[in-house]
Amino acid sequence: MPRLVAVCAVRRLHPDAGPVGVTAIDKAPVDGPVRVGPYGVYADVQADRKHHGGLDKALYAYAAEDAAYWESELGRELPPGWFGENLRVEGLDVNAALIGERWRIGDRVELEVTMPRTPCQTFARWVGGDAARGWVKRFSSERRLGPYLRVVQGGRVQAGDEIVVLHRPEGAPGLLDIYRDPE
């Protein structure tokens, strides 16, 4: 049964060399039920809504199985929120999602897959150390991207909630079908 492992919101903003000057990639799990609205998790911050937020990128989901792969590759623990994700999920192949696919989390929240994450230099700087060199290309080539999601129906979610795929639109492209590696 696919389930929500953690709901994550920004822990703190960090200075960043990118055009906005700060990043909200540092996310951590929030305890208990958390409200999800049109712009995502209540109390979360999207420092750069052009690239990492707004209505079509209200939430970012990442699979525990993909995080485990990167833990092995990087030789360190990567807790929920480390990828900048709002939703750490398990038992759901998020990279096989179709554009327009709809998920229900818990009793009420309904989300729609809109696009894949495109890794950026802010993400590479967050990774840090030797791993940061070539990170964007490496992350892209592994095709473990995770989807951005639009909030169709808001409500409250919490760790442990079941995730149900409500609809997979026939003939829709897959998340990885539309992904273009960053230049």
LOVO-729144 format. One record per residue (C-alpha): residue number from 1; residue in three letters; y, x, z. Coordinates in nm, 2 decimals, padded with zeros to 4 digits. Each point is the difference from the previous one (the first is absolute). Example, Ala and Ser with C-alpha at 12.3 -4.5 7.8 and 13.67 -1.06 7.14 Angstrom:
n 1	res ala	y -00.45	x 01.23	z 00.78 $
n 2	res ser	y 00.34	x 00.14	z -00.07 $
This chain:
n 1	res met	y 00.00	x 00.00	z 00.00 $
n 2	res pro	y 00.33	x 00.15	z -00.10 $
n 3	res arg	y 00.24	x 00.02	z 00.29 $
n 4	res leu	y 00.34	x 00.13	z 00.11 $
n 5	res val	y -00.03	x 00.32	z 00.20 $
n 6	res ala	y 00.37	x 00.03	z 00.09 $
n 7	res val	y 00.34	x -00.14	z -00.07 $
n 8	res cys	y 00.26	x 00.28	z -00.02 $
n 9	res ala	y 00.37	x 00.02	z 00.02 $
n 10	res val	y 00.25	x 00.29	z 00.00 $
n 11	res arg	y -00.03	x 00.22	z 00.31 $
n 12	res arg	y 00.32	x 00.19	z -00.08 $
n 13	res leu	y 00.22	x 00.10	z -00.29 $
n 14	res his	y -00.01	x 00.36	z -00.11 $
n 15	res pro	y 00.26	x 00.20	z -00.19 $
n 16	res asp	y -00.12	x 00.06	z -00.36 $
n 17	res ala	y 00.12	x 00.21	z -00.29 $
n 18	res gly	y -00.03	x -00.30	z -00.24 $
n 19	res pro	y 00.29	x -00.20	z -00.13 $
n 20	res val	y 00.01	x -00.25	z 00.30 $
n 21	res gly	y 00.01	x 00.28	z 00.25 $
n 22	res val	y -00.25	x -00.16	z 00.24 $
n 23	res thr	y -00.36	x -00.12	z -00.03 $
n 24	res ala	y -00.18	x -00.28	z 00.18 $
n 25	res ile	y -00.35	x 00.14	z -00.09 $
n 26	res asp	y -00.08	x 00.07	z 00.37 $
n 27	res lys	y -00.18	x -00.32	z 00.10 $
n 28	res ala	y -00.23	x -00.09	z 00.29 $
n 29	res pro	y -00.21	x -00.29	z 00.11 $
n 30	res val	y 00.17	x -00.29	z 00.17 $
n 31	res asp	y -00.19	x -00.18	z 00.29 $
n 32	res gly	y -00.08	x -00.37	z -00.01 $
n 33	res pro	y 00.10	x -00.26	z -00.26 $
n 34	res val	y 00.28	x 00.11	z -00.23 $
n 35	res arg	y 00.22	x -00.22	z -00.22 $
n 36	res val	y -00.01	x 00.05	z -00.38 $
n 37	res gly	y 00.28	x -00.14	z -00.20 $
n 38	res pro	y 00.14	x 00.04	z -00.36 $
n 39	res tyr	y 00.10	x 00.37	z 00.06 $
n 40	res gly	y -00.32	x 00.09	z 00.18 $
n 41	res val	y -00.08	x 00.08	z 00.37 $
n 42	res tyr	y 00.26	x -00.10	z 00.25 $
n 43	res ala	y 00.17	x 00.30	z 00.15 $
n 44	res asp	y -00.10	x 00.23	z -00.29 $
n 45	res val	y 00.26	x 00.19	z -00.20 $
n 46	res gln	y 00.01	x 00.06	z -00.37 $
n 47	res ala	y 00.25	x 00.29	z -00.04 $
n 48	res asp	y -00.02	x 00.00	z -00.38 $
n 49	res arg	y -00.06	x -00.36	z -00.12 $
n 50	res lys	y 00.04	x 00.10	z -00.37 $
n 51	res his	y -00.32	x 00.21	z 00.02 $
n 52	res his	y -00.18	x -00.11	z 00.32 $
n 53	res gly	y 00.10	x -00.35	z 00.09 $
n 54	res gly	y 00.15	x -00.33	z -00.10 $
n 55	res leu	y -00.18	x -00.32	z -00.07 $
n 56	res asp	y -00.26	x 00.14	z -00.24 $
n 57	res lys	y -00.07	x 00.30	z 00.23 $
n 58	res ala	y 00.03	x -00.18	z 00.33 $
n 59	res leu	y -00.33	x 00.15	z 00.13 $
n 60	res tyr	y -00.21	x 00.30	z -00.08 $
n 61	res ala	y -00.38	x -00.01	z 00.07 $
n 62	res tyr	y -00.23	x 00.30	z 00.03 $
n 63	res ala	y -00.37	x -00.01	z 00.06 $
n 64	res ala	y -00.17	x 00.17	z 00.30 $
n 65	res glu	y -00.27	x 00.13	z -00.25 $
n 66	res asp	y 00.27	x 00.18	z -00.20 $
n 67	res ala	y 00.16	x 00.14	z 00.31 $
n 68	res ala	y -00.34	x 00.13	z 00.11 $
n 69	res tyr	y -00.03	x 00.18	z -00.34 $
n 70	res trp	y 00.34	x 00.17	z 00.06 $
n 71	res glu	y -00.08	x 00.09	z 00.36 $
n 72	res ser	y -00.30	x 00.19	z -00.14 $
n 73	res glu	y 00.21	x 00.16	z -00.27 $
n 74	res leu	y 00.29	x 00.10	z 00.23 $
n 75	res gly	y -00.21	x 00.08	z 00.31 $
n 76	res arg	y 00.21	x -00.21	z 00.23 $
n 77	res glu	y 00.02	x -00.35	z 00.15 $
n 78	res leu	y 00.21	x -00.24	z -00.21 $
n 79	res pro	y 00.06	x -00.30	z 00.23 $
n 80	res pro	y 00.12	x -00.35	z -00.12 $
n 81	res gly	y 00.35	x 00.03	z -00.13 $
n 82	res trp	y -00.03	x 00.36	z -00.11 $
n 83	res phe	y 00.01	x -00.09	z -00.37 $
n 84	res gly	y 00.31	x -00.21	z 00.07 $
n 85	res glu	y -00.21	x -00.31	z -00.02 $
n 86	res asn	y 00.07	x -00.32	z 00.17 $
n 87	res leu	y -00.36	x -00.12	z -00.01 $
n 88	res arg	y -00.30	x 00.22	z 00.06 $
n 89	res val	y -00.30	x -00.20	z -00.12 $
n 90	res glu	y -00.38	x 00.05	z -00.02 $
n 91	res gly	y -00.28	x -00.14	z -00.20 $
n 92	res leu	y 00.23	x -00.08	z -00.30 $
n 93	res asp	y 00.02	x 00.22	z -00.30 $
n 94	res val	y 00.38	x -00.03	z -00.03 $
n 95	res asn	y 00.00	x 00.23	z -00.31 $
n 96	res ala	y -00.22	x -00.25	z -00.19 $
n 97	res ala	y 00.25	x -00.28	z 00.06 $
n 98	res leu	y 00.15	x -00.19	z -00.30 $
n 99	res ile	y 00.37	x -00.05	z -00.05 $
n 100	res gly	y 00.07	x -00.35	z 00.12 $
n 101	res glu	y -00.31	x 00.00	z 00.23 $
n 102	res arg	y 00.06	x -00.20	z 00.32 $
n 103	res trp	y -00.11	x 00.08	z 00.35 $
n 104	res arg	y 00.01	x -00.20	z 00.32 $
n 105	res ile	y 00.02	x 00.19	z 00.32 $
n 106	res gly	y -00.08	x -00.20	z 00.32 $
n 107	res asp	y 00.06	x -00.37	z -00.01 $
n 108	res arg	y 00.32	x -00.02	z -00.20 $
n 109	res val	y 00.15	x 00.31	z -00.16 $
n 110	res glu	y -00.05	x 00.01	z -00.37 $
n 111	res leu	y 00.08	x 00.31	z -00.21 $
n 112	res glu	y 00.00	x 00.09	z -00.37 $
n 113	res val	y -00.08	x 00.34	z -00.15 $
n 114	res thr	y 00.30	x 00.11	z -00.21 $
n 115	res met	y -00.04	x 00.37	z -00.09 $
n 116	res pro	y -00.15	x 00.33	z 00.10 $
n 117	res arg	y 00.18	x 00.25	z 00.22 $
n 118	res thr	y 00.15	x 00.29	z -00.19 $
n 119	res pro	y 00.00	x 00.31	z 00.22 $
n 120	res cys	y 00.33	x 00.18	z 00.02 $
n 121	res gln	y 00.15	x 00.32	z 00.13 $
n 122	res thr	y 00.10	x -00.17	z 00.33 $
n 123	res phe	y -00.38	x -00.06	z 00.05 $
n 124	res ala	y -00.07	x 00.36	z -00.08 $
n 125	res arg	y 00.26	x 00.12	z 00.25 $
n 126	res trp	y -00.16	x -00.23	z 00.26 $
n 127	res val	y -00.34	x 00.16	z -00.06 $
n 128	res gly	y 00.15	x 00.34	z 00.07 $
n 129	res gly	y -00.15	x 00.35	z 00.00 $
n 130	res asp	y -00.22	x 00.14	z -00.27 $
n 131	res ala	y -00.12	x -00.35	z -00.09 $
n 132	res ala	y 00.35	x -00.10	z -00.11 $
n 133	res arg	y -00.01	x 00.23	z -00.30 $
n 134	res gly	y -00.14	x -00.21	z -00.29 $
n 135	res trp	y -00.05	x -00.30	z 00.23 $
n 136	res val	y 00.14	x -00.26	z -00.24 $
n 137	res lys	y -00.23	x 00.11	z -00.28 $
n 138	res arg	y -00.30	x 00.03	z 00.23 $
n 139	res phe	y 00.05	x -00.34	z 00.16 $
n 140	res ser	y 00.05	x -00.16	z -00.34 $
n 141	res ser	y -00.31	x 00.16	z -00.16 $
n 142	res glu	y -00.22	x -00.12	z 00.28 $
n 143	res arg	y 00.10	x -00.36	z -00.09 $
n 144	res arg	y 00.00	x -00.11	z 00.37 $
n 145	res leu	y 00.35	x -00.15	z -00.02 $
n 146	res gly	y 00.00	x -00.33	z 00.18 $
n 147	res pro	y 00.20	x -00.31	z -00.11 $
n 148	res tyr	y 00.34	x -00.13	z 00.07 $
n 149	res leu	y 00.00	x -00.37	z 00.09 $
n 150	res arg	y 00.24	x -00.30	z -00.02 $
n 151	res val	y 00.00	x -00.25	z 00.29 $
n 152	res val	y -00.09	x -00.34	z -00.14 $
n 153	res gln	y -00.04	x -00.17	z 00.34 $
n 154	res gly	y 00.13	x 00.16	z 00.32 $
n 155	res gly	y -00.13	x -00.02	z 00.35 $
n 156	res arg	y -00.16	x 00.22	z 00.26 $
n 157	res val	y -00.28	x 00.25	z -00.04 $
n 158	res gln	y -00.17	x 00.25	z 00.23 $
n 159	res ala	y -00.26	x 00.27	z 00.01 $
n 160	res gly	y -00.35	x -00.16	z -00.04 $
n 161	res asp	y 00.11	x -00.29	z -00.22 $
n 162	res glu	y -00.23	x -00.08	z -00.29 $
n 163	res ile	y 00.12	x 00.06	z -00.35 $
n 164	res val	y -00.12	x -00.24	z -00.27 $
n 165	res val	y 00.06	x 00.05	z -00.37 $
n 166	res leu	y 00.11	x -00.35	z -00.10 $
n 167	res his	y 00.06	x 00.05	z -00.38 $
n 168	res arg	y -00.07	x 00.27	z -00.26 $
n 169	res pro	y 00.18	x -00.10	z -00.32 $
n 170	res glu	y -00.22	x 00.01	z -00.30 $
n 171	res gly	y 00.10	x 00.26	z -00.26 $
n 172	res ala	y 00.26	x 00.16	z 00.23 $
n 173	res pro	y 00.03	x 00.38	z -00.01 $
n 174	res gly	y -00.14	x 00.20	z 00.29 $
n 175	res leu	y 00.23	x 00.19	z 00.23 $
n 176	res leu	y -00.12	x 00.33	z -00.14 $
n 177	res asp	y 00.02	x -00.13	z -00.36 $
n 178	res ile	y 00.38	x -00.02	z 00.02 $
n 179	res tyr	y 00.05	x 00.32	z 00.20 $
n 180	res arg	y 00.19	x 00.27	z -00.17 $
n 181	res asp	y -00.01	x 00.35	z 00.15 $
n 182	res pro	y 00.35	x 00.12	z 00.10 $
n 183	res glu	y 00.15	x 00.26	z -00.22 $
